[in-house]
Amino acid sequence: MEQLLLAWFHEHGRDLPWRRTRDPYAILVSEVMLQQTQVERVVPRYLRWLERWPTAAALADASTADVIREWQGLGYNRRAVNLHRAACVMVEQHDGQVPDGLDALLTLPGVGPYTARAVLVFAFERDLGLVDTNAGRFVARAGAGRRLDAREAQAVADSLVPSGRGWAWGQAVFDLGALVCTRRAPACERCPVSGDCAWYGAGRPDPDPVTGSAGIAAPQSIFAGSDRQGRGRLVDALRHGAVAAARAADVAGWPGDPGRAQRIVEQLVADGLARLDGDELSLP
């Protein structure tokens, strides 16, 4: 399986800017941006971000308001605040460097188990398996051929990584998941490792191992009318200037529900995405 997958990646792998560097800070930026955001949207924003803030120290020196403005269009604005906070921690506790240990990475704001492992694999070339939406499909289908809980999925992913090839393996698995081993219509007929795939070898029985596997096929919540939509509208408005607290319901799109808007305002303040000065809401 190893040689077949890596050969396929060598020929079909995507040319992505974060694959041209081992800079841990740049890798961390890419991983945070890629959380639930399409690659095509991330590429230009990643390049612009690094041009503006090329190091953790430069990002730590920025204002939170500027960081939130720069994040526009990438979704989940709290990720921007956490990335800024992580940069501050790196400056204060790690001499401005991204730490190279799992436990230390997990202490950074907004860095969870997957992101920490991704930084170790793609910046420090550690031999660790990765389980996210794309890679997890490969792990559940090819590696196990059955539904996996979180601990099993990580163990299987780790067991598949060839020694000394963690970086290339991780990138190859991501691309296979994104381009071939897709969620709804996996292209097994053109998969380079179908001959070694546990699920394919068993005749692709139902249910698909992806269904119900931890961290792989979580359903997307409905965005229209959600609190997340209202939060996004408020933050987008704040990027252009202060908003009167009395107008929060209108700006959020809920003119008839001021109580809901007030709750969202309180959440934004608690999350570090907004500041309330008297009757005026603004970026922090």
N, C-alpha and C positions, 0 to 999 in steps of 0.2 A: 504493500500500500504506500509506503513512504516514498519510494522512487517514482511511482506513477503519479502521485499527487504533486510532488515537487516539480516534476517535469512538466506537468500540465500548468502549474503556476508560472513556471519560467516562460511558457509560451503565451498564456492567456491572462496573467495577472494584470490588474489595473495599475496604471502609473499615477500614484497619488502622492502629493507633496510630503506628507508625513512619513512616507516610506523612504525618503531620500535623506533622512537624518536619524541620528541616535540621541539627539539632544533631549534629555528627560523633560525639560520644561515644555518644549514644543510638542512632545508626545502627549504630555498631560493635557495641554490645551486641545489637541486634536481629539483625545478621548472624551473630554467633557463636552465638546461641541457635537460630537457624533452621537451622543446619547439621545435617541429618539428623533434624530434629525437626519435627513437624507444627505448622502455623500455629496451630491451635486450642489446642494445649498451650502455645505460646509466649506468646500475648497476655497472659494474666493474670500470668505470671511476669515478663514484660518490664516491665509496669507496676509490679509490686511491687519489682522490682530498682531501677528508677529512683527510686522513692519512698525507698528505703533508701539508695542510693548515686547521687545525681543527677549527679555529676561524676567525672571520672577521679581527681581528688585525693581525693574521698571514698572511692572504691573502693580506692585505694592505701593509705589509712589503715586499712582493714579488715584483720582477721587472715585468713590463708589458710583457717583452720578455719571461720570464719564464712561465707566465700565458698563453700566446699564444701558447707556445710549448706544455704545458700540455693539452691544449684543442684539440690537433690534433685528427681528426676523429669524432668530435662531430658536425661539420658543423657550419655555420654561426659564423665565428670567432669574429665578433663584439660583440657577447654575452659575450665572455670571457673578453673583454676589459671593457664592461659595468659592469660586475660582480666585476671586480677589482676596478673600479671607485666607485661602490656602497660600497664596503668594506672600501675604503678610506673615503667616506662621513660618514659612520657609526662610524668610529674611530674619525673623526673630530667633528661630531655633536651629536652623540648618545652614547658616552662612549664605542664604540666598539660593541654595541648591535643593533640588528634588531629592528626598531621601531614597536610598536604594534598598531598604528593607521593608517587608510586608507590614510589620507592626507599625513602623513609623509612618508609612504611607497612609495607613488606615486612620491615623490621628488627624490627617488634613481634612478640613471642612469640605464636605461634598464628595469625598473619595471613599467609595465602597469597595467590597471585595473584588468585583470584576475590574473596576478601573485601576485599582492597585496592582492587580496581576498583569493587566495590559501594559502598564508602565514598566513593570519588571521585564516583561517579554520583549517589548518593542524598543525600549531605551537601553536596558541592561542585558538583553539577550539571554534571559533565564529560560530554562526548560520547564515551563509551566503550561498547563492546558487552560484554555479560555472557554467560558460558556456564556454566550449572549444569544440574542435571537438568531443570528445567522450561524455562528459556530455551533450553537447548541443543537441545531437540526442535524448536522453532521455527526455529532457525538451520539445523539439518541438513535439515529437511523443506522449509520455505518458502524459505529463503535459498539452499541449495545443491542440494537434491534428491538428495544422495548422502552416503555415509559420509565423515566428516571426521576427520583427525587433530587433535591439540590445536592446532597452529599454524594450520591451515586454519580450524578452528572459530572461533578468536579473530579471525582476519582477516575472515572473513565477518560475524561479529557486529559488528565495528567498522564495516564498510562499510555496514551497514543502518541505522545510527543517523542520523536526520535532524539536521542542524545546529541547535544551540540547543535541542534537544528531548530531550536525553539522559535526564533524570529521568523524564519522562512515557513515553518510549519503553521504558525499562527496566522500569518498573512494568507497562506494558501487555503487554509480552512475557511477563513472569512470570505474569500472570493468564491470558493466552491459553494458556500451557503448562499451567497448573494446572487450568483449567476447560474447555478445548476441545481443545487439541492434546495430549491425554493419551497415556500410553505404549501401553496395550493397545487402546484403542478411540477413536482420534481422531475427533472429531465434525466432520468436514470439511463436512457439509451445513449446519452453522450457524456455520462459521468466517467471520469478516468479510473475511479476506484469501485465501480459497481460490482466487479468480481470479488471484492473483499468486503462488501457491505452486508452486514448481518440482516438488515431488513429486506434488501433486494434478494439476497440469497434464499430467504424464506418465502419468496413469492409476494412480497409487499402486502402482508396480511393486514386486515383491519383489527384494531384501530392503528392509525399511523402513530409510531412512537412519539412523534412531536406533540400529539394531542395529550395534554395534561402533564407533560414533563416540566419540571420546575425551571423557571427563568427562560423558557424558550417560546412559549405560545400564549403568553398572558394577553387577554383580550384588551383592546383599546377602549377606553371610556369615550362616551359620546361628548364631542367638544361643543357643538351648538347648544347654547343655553346653559352651559356649565359655569360653575364658579371660575374655572380656569379661563374661560373666554372673557368673563367680566374682569378678572385680574389683569389679563393681557390688555384689554381696552384701556384700563386705568393707567397701567404703566406706559403704554404707548402715548397716551395723552400727556403724561408727566415728562416724557422725553422732550416735549415741546414747550413746557412751562408749567407753572403751578396751576392747581385746580382747586377751586373753592370746595370745601368739604360738603357744602350743601348741594353741589352739583354731582357728587360722586355717583348717585343712582342713575342719573341721566347718562353720564359718561360710560358707565359700566353696561348700559343697555337695559337697565331695569327701572325705568322711571316710576313704576308703581310699587316698588319694593325697596324703600329706603333702608329698612332694617337689614336686608341682605347686603346691601352696599356697605353699610356701616361695619358689618362683620368682615367683609373683604378688606376694607380699609385697615381695620385692626390687624388682620393677618399680614397685609403688606408691610405695615410698620414693624410688626414682630419679626418678619423675615428679613428686615433690613433693606427692603425695596422702596420704601417711602418714608417720609418724615411728616409729621403733623405739627404745624406751628399755628396754634390758635385755631382759626377756622380755615386754614389753607394747607393743602396737601402738596408736597413737592418731593423730588428725588433727594435721597440722603446726601 
